[in-house]
């Protein structure tokens, strides 16, 4: 079996090793394992039973990771996306008034349109039309977003009614553990110790298990009996206007969010077409499986930072997601802040893309800046993309350089603008 996998993935040919690939898979999984608990809690607000949501989350993650591993052979893990799951529960279901069954139908159709774009020349044309300044802005913006999430998870920052965000309470055990884990991980990482990100997660987990240290545990269990009422339980209200607003909005999110994530993370860009299609197929499957759309997880960057170059990290993560269905009590021992140092460090690595943005040309630099600022400040990759893509053709046209902008960028900008207006009108 190992010999067959070695011939299939060929890690040495990609400049990697089995040890490095396995470590990358473990790191990606433990960084993203929180989704098993968090996603069902958000889906519950849409009416999906909590236990069934756990099973749906695991099923979609396993399907996506294995598809990415064996078809795209890319070190990317696919999980239900944070942000788009909140959009599903609070906008599609609660604001637009759809049932969760109709919401899942909207997920399937949006995935179908995404798949259509990915298997036709449109997908490659879209990827080729996006200016490099915006691509680098997307990578940096996602990196800043990951850092923001890491600081929140580690309770190094907190919400504030006066200033929106404020410094956390450093007398809190969670914050102290996060600082200790961050220092430990940083020292190992700058000294090029293999597996440093994973070791940081394990350190915080171990320290949190000491007597007297309470950081909170997850206690969500899978509801296998409830899942039969969620699997493929979709309804298509094809004559409903809010339903089509939901389909259009979800399509815009999954199409461009995944494009930005894959463009920013893939170490081998030749794998983009298959990775993009694998993501589209998993989006369709997620609707049938009973969850909001899956995305190319930004947490994949943690495994790539550990040296992951083939589909093996995705395979490892997929198998671990499968095993997690029967070991949730053990996963509950991993505190939420265990991934905080990893997210902060990976965010810093992704911010290096800023160096490639030509800020001396304001028509290139400012739209990229809007993406970098917009993604973390709106807590939405799609909204951050909208700011940048709308501003780019406007500035070029203002300088009389409108012919330099591909026609597809004008179309994308118009679609983003239409989506923002349609979503605002439909939810009020």
C-alpha positions in Angstrom: 0.0 0.0 0.0 2.8 2.4 1.0 4.6 1.6 -2.2 1.5 2.3 -4.3 0.9 5.6 -2.6 4.6 6.6 -3.0 4.3 5.9 -6.8 1.0 7.8 -7.0 2.0 10.9 -5.1 5.8 10.9 -5.7 6.8 13.2 -2.8 10.5 13.0 -3.7 9.8 14.3 -7.2 8.0 17.3 -5.7 11.0 18.1 -3.5 9.4 16.7 -0.4 9.5 13.6 1.8 7.0 11.3 3.4 7.8 12.6 6.9 7.3 16.2 5.7 4.0 15.3 4.0 2.6 13.4 7.0 3.6 16.3 9.3 1.9 18.7 6.9 -1.3 16.6 7.0 -1.3 16.4 10.8 -0.7 20.2 11.1 -3.5 21.1 8.6 -6.0 18.8 10.3 -5.3 20.0 13.9 -5.4 23.6 12.7 -8.8 23.1 11.1 -10.3 20.5 13.5 -12.3 23.3 15.2 -14.7 23.2 12.3 -16.1 19.9 13.5 -17.6 21.7 16.5 -18.0 25.3 15.3 -19.8 24.6 12.0 -22.6 22.5 13.5 -23.2 25.2 16.1 -23.7 27.8 13.3 -25.8 25.4 11.2 -28.0 24.8 14.3 -29.1 28.5 14.0 -30.5 27.5 10.6 -32.5 24.7 12.1 -30.2 21.7 11.3 -30.0 19.4 14.4 -26.7 19.7 16.2 -25.7 16.1 16.0 -26.6 15.8 12.4 -24.6 18.9 11.7 -21.5 17.2 13.1 -22.0 14.2 10.8 -22.6 16.5 7.8 -19.5 18.5 8.6 -17.3 15.4 8.9 -18.8 13.8 5.8 -18.2 16.9 3.6 -14.7 17.3 4.9 -13.8 13.7 4.3 -15.3 13.8 0.8 -13.5 17.0 -0.1 -10.1 16.1 1.3 -10.0 12.7 -0.4 -11.1 14.2 -3.7 -8.4 16.8 -3.5 -5.9 14.1 -2.5 -6.5 11.6 -5.3 -7.8 13.8 -8.1 -6.0 17.2 -7.8 -3.1 15.8 -5.8 -2.8 19.1 -4.0 -1.9 19.8 -0.3 -5.3 21.6 0.2 -7.9 20.5 2.6 -11.6 21.2 2.0 -13.9 22.0 4.9 -17.2 23.9 5.4 -16.1 27.6 5.2 -16.3 30.0 8.1 -18.1 33.1 7.0 -20.1 31.3 4.3 -21.7 29.1 7.0 -22.8 32.2 8.9 -24.1 33.7 5.6 -26.0 30.4 5.1 -27.6 30.5 8.5 -28.2 34.2 9.1 -28.7 35.6 5.6 -30.0 32.7 3.5 -32.3 31.2 6.1 -33.1 33.8 8.7 -33.0 37.0 6.6 -34.2 35.7 3.2 -36.7 33.5 4.9 -35.8 30.1 3.3 -36.0 26.9 5.2 -32.7 25.0 5.8 -33.8 22.5 3.2 -34.3 25.2 0.6 -30.9 26.7 1.7 -29.2 23.4 1.0 -30.8 23.4 -2.4 -29.3 26.8 -3.1 -25.9 25.4 -2.1 -26.3 22.6 -4.6 -27.2 25.0 -7.4 -24.5 27.4 -6.6 -22.0 24.5 -6.6 -23.4 23.4 -10.0 -22.8 26.9 -11.5 -19.3 26.9 -9.9 -18.6 23.5 -11.4 -19.8 24.7 -14.8 -17.4 27.6 -14.6 -14.5 25.4 -13.5 -14.9 22.8 -16.3 -15.2 25.3 -19.1 -12.6 27.8 -20.4 -14.4 30.4 -18.3 -12.6 29.2 -15.1 -9.1 29.5 -16.6 -10.0 32.8 -18.2 -11.2 34.2 -14.9 -8.0 33.1 -13.2 -5.9 34.6 -16.0 -7.9 37.9 -16.1 -7.3 38.7 -12.4 -4.4 41.2 -12.1 -1.4 40.0 -10.2 -1.7 43.0 -7.8 -5.2 41.8 -6.7 -4.0 38.2 -6.4 -1.2 39.3 -4.1 -3.7 41.4 -2.2 -6.0 38.4 -1.7 -3.1 36.3 -0.3 -2.1 39.1 2.1 -5.7 39.8 3.1 -6.3 36.2 3.9 -3.1 36.2 5.9 -4.2 39.2 7.9 -7.6 37.5 8.4 -5.9 34.4 9.7 -3.8 36.4 12.1 -6.9 38.2 13.4 -8.7 34.9 13.9 -5.6 33.6 15.7 -5.4 36.6 18.0 -9.1 36.1 18.8 -8.8 32.4 19.5 -5.8 33.0 21.7 -7.8 35.8 23.5 -4.9 38.2 22.9 -7.5 40.6 21.7 -11.2 41.0 22.6 -14.2 42.8 21.4 -14.9 46.3 22.8 -17.9 48.5 22.6 -15.8 51.6 22.7 -13.0 50.7 20.2 -14.5 47.5 18.6 -11.3 45.6 19.3 -9.1 45.9 22.4 -6.1 44.1 24.1 -7.1 40.9 25.8 -6.8 40.1 29.5 -3.2 38.8 30.0 -4.1 37.4 33.4 -6.3 34.9 31.6 -4.8 31.4 31.5 -5.9 31.1 27.8 -3.9 34.2 26.8 -0.9 33.2 28.8 -0.9 29.7 27.2 -1.2 31.3 23.8 1.8 33.6 24.4 3.8 30.6 25.7 2.8 28.5 22.7 3.5 31.4 20.2 7.0 32.0 21.7 7.8 28.2 21.7 6.5 27.8 18.1 8.4 30.9 16.8 11.7 29.7 18.2 11.3 26.3 16.6 10.1 27.8 13.3 12.9 30.3 12.9 15.4 27.5 13.7 13.9 25.4 10.9 12.7 22.6 13.2 10.5 20.3 11.2 7.0 20.0 12.6 7.3 23.2 14.6 3.7 24.3 14.0 2.3 20.9 15.0 4.6 20.8 18.1 3.1 24.2 19.1 -0.4 22.8 19.0 0.6 19.8 21.0 2.4 22.0 23.7 -0.7 24.1 24.3 -2.9 21.1 24.4 -0.7 19.4 26.9 -0.4 22.4 29.1 -4.2 23.0 29.1 -4.6 19.5 30.5 -2.6 20.3 33.6 -4.6 20.4 36.9 -6.0 23.8 37.6 -5.8 25.0 34.0 -9.2 25.4 32.4 -9.5 26.5 28.8 -12.8 25.0 27.9 -13.5 21.7 26.1 -15.8 20.8 23.3 -18.5 18.3 24.0 -20.4 17.9 20.8 -21.2 14.3 19.7 -22.3 13.0 16.3 -26.0 12.3 15.9 -26.0 9.4 13.5 -29.7 8.7 14.1 -30.6 12.3 13.3 -28.6 12.4 10.1 -31.1 10.4 8.0 -33.4 13.4 8.2 -30.7 15.8 6.9 -29.0 13.8 4.1 -30.3 14.8 0.7 -33.2 16.6 2.4 -33.4 19.4 -0.1 -36.3 21.4 -1.5 -36.1 23.5 -4.7 -38.5 26.5 -4.6 -37.7 27.4 -8.2 -40.4 30.1 -8.4 -39.1 32.0 -5.3 -37.2 35.2 -5.9 -35.3 35.0 -2.5 -34.1 31.5 -3.5 -32.4 32.8 -6.6 -30.9 35.7 -4.7 -29.4 33.1 -2.4 -28.2 31.0 -5.3 -26.5 34.0 -7.0 -24.9 35.3 -3.7 -23.6 31.8 -2.8 -22.2 31.3 -6.4 -20.3 34.6 -6.2 -18.9 33.7 -2.8 -17.7 30.1 -3.6 -16.5 31.0 -7.1 -14.2 33.9 -6.2 -13.3 33.0 -2.6 -12.0 29.6 -3.7 -10.2 31.2 -6.6 -8.4 33.6 -4.3 -7.6 31.0 -1.7 -6.2 28.5 -4.2 -4.2 31.2 -6.1 -2.7 32.3 -2.9 -1.8 28.9 -1.4 -1.0 26.4 -4.1 2.7 25.8 -4.2 2.3 24.3 -7.7 0.0 26.5 -9.8 -0.3 23.8 -12.5 -2.6 22.0 -10.1 -5.0 24.9 -10.0 -7.5 23.6 -12.6 -8.1 20.2 -11.0 -8.0 21.7 -7.5 -10.6 24.3 -8.6 -12.9 21.6 -10.0 -12.5 19.4 -6.9 -13.6 22.4 -4.8 -16.6 22.9 -7.0 -17.6 19.2 -6.9 -17.3 19.2 -3.1 -19.5 22.3 -3.0 -22.3 20.4 -4.8 -21.8 17.4 -2.5 -21.9 19.6 0.6 -25.5 20.5 -0.1 -26.5 16.9 -0.5 -24.6 16.0 2.7 -26.4 18.6 4.7 -24.0 21.5 5.3 -23.1 24.9 4.0 -20.6 25.2 1.2 -17.1 23.8 1.6 -14.1 25.9 0.6 -10.3 25.4 0.2 -9.5 26.0 3.8 -7.0 28.8 4.5 -5.7 26.6 7.3 -4.2 24.5 4.5 -1.4 27.1 4.5 -0.2 25.7 7.8 0.5 22.4 6.2 2.1 24.0 3.2 4.3 26.0 5.5 5.4 22.6 7.0 6.5 21.6 3.5 3.4 19.8 2.1 3.6 19.6 -1.7 1.5 16.6 -2.8 -2.0 15.3 -2.1 -0.7 13.3 0.9 -1.6 16.1 3.5 -5.1 16.1 2.2 -5.3 12.3 2.4 -4.0 12.4 6.0 -6.5 15.1 6.9 -9.3 13.3 5.3 -8.6 10.1 7.2 -8.3 12.0 10.4 -11.6 13.7 9.8 -13.1 10.3 9.3 -11.6 9.0 12.5 -12.8 12.0 14.4 -16.4 10.8 14.1 -15.6 8.2 16.6 -13.1 10.2 18.7 -14.8 13.5 19.4 -14.2 13.3 23.2 -10.4 13.2 22.5 -10.7 16.1 20.1 -12.5 17.9 22.8 -9.3 18.0 24.8 -7.7 20.3 22.1 -8.5 23.9 23.3 -9.6 26.5 20.8 -6.5 28.5 21.4 -4.1 25.6 20.4 -4.2 26.7 16.8 -3.8 30.4 17.6 0.1 30.5 17.2 -0.1 28.6 13.9 -2.7 31.0 12.5 -0.6 34.0 13.5 2.6 32.7 12.0 1.0 31.5 8.8 -0.7 34.9 8.5 2.7 36.6 8.7 4.0 34.3 6.0 1.1 35.1 3.7 1.6 38.8 4.3 4.9 38.6 2.4 2.9 38.9 -0.8 2.6 42.6 0.0 6.1 43.0 -1.3 4.9 42.1 -4.8 2.2 44.8 -5.0 3.2 47.9 -7.0 2.0 50.5 -4.5 3.8 53.2 -6.5 1.0 52.8 -9.0 -2.1 53.8 -6.9 -4.5 52.3 -9.5 -2.9 48.9 -8.7 -2.0 49.4 -5.0 -5.2 50.9 -3.7 -7.6 48.1 -4.9 -5.2 45.6 -3.4 -5.1 47.6 -0.2 -8.9 47.5 -0.1 -8.8 43.7 -0.3 -6.2 43.5 2.4 -8.1 45.7 4.8 -11.6 44.6 3.7 -11.2 40.8 4.3 -10.4 41.0 8.0 -12.5 44.1 8.8 -15.6 42.6 7.3 -14.7 39.0 8.4 -15.6 38.0 4.9 -13.2 37.0 2.1 -16.0 37.6 -0.5 -16.8 41.1 0.8 -13.1 42.1 0.8 -12.8 40.8 -2.8 -15.8 42.9 -3.8 -14.2 46.1 -2.6 -11.0 45.5 -4.6 -12.6 44.2 -7.7 -15.0 47.2 -7.9 -12.3 49.8 -7.2 -9.9 48.4 -9.8 -11.7 49.2 -13.0 -13.0 52.5 -11.6 -9.5 53.8 -10.9 -8.2 52.5 -14.3 -11.1 54.3 -16.1 -10.4 57.5 -14.1 -6.8 57.5 -15.4 -8.0 56.9 -19.0 -6.5 53.4 -18.9 -9.8 51.5 -19.1 -8.5 49.5 -22.1 -5.9 47.9 -19.9 -8.6 46.2 -17.9 -9.8 42.8 -19.2 -13.5 42.7 -20.1 -14.0 39.9 -17.5 -12.9 42.2 -14.7 -15.6 44.7 -15.7 -18.1 41.8 -15.6 -16.8 40.6 -12.2 -17.0 44.1 -10.8 -20.5 44.5 -12.0 -21.5 41.1 -10.5 -20.0 42.0 -7.2 -21.8 45.3 -7.1 -25.1 43.7 -8.1 -24.6 41.0 -5.5 -24.1 43.6 -2.7 -27.2 45.5 -3.8 -29.4 42.5 -4.2 -28.4 41.0 -0.9 -29.0 44.3 0.9 -32.4 44.8 -0.7 -33.5 41.2 0.0 -32.5 41.3 3.6 -34.4 44.5 4.4 
